[in-house]
């Protein structure tokens, strides 16, 4: 029987929705993913949930724009 792999992914679109035009040539978003083998899924899921809860606001979503100014500029390539 083939091994089951879980794929978790998220994207951060610099342009918002995919039907929006670039504000400047080369503007891009970020897509990241994680492949998790089934035998590690339960343990890793618990650990990642614990990490995520440390950074999740009580309401809404966590966005890079909400980070402290000193950390935001380098992360966005503005330093």
Secondary structure, DSSP 8 states (H G I E B T S, - for coil): ----EEEEEEEE-TTSSTTS--SSTT---EEEEEEEEHHHHHHHHHHHHHHHHHH--SSS---GGGS-HHHHHHHTT--
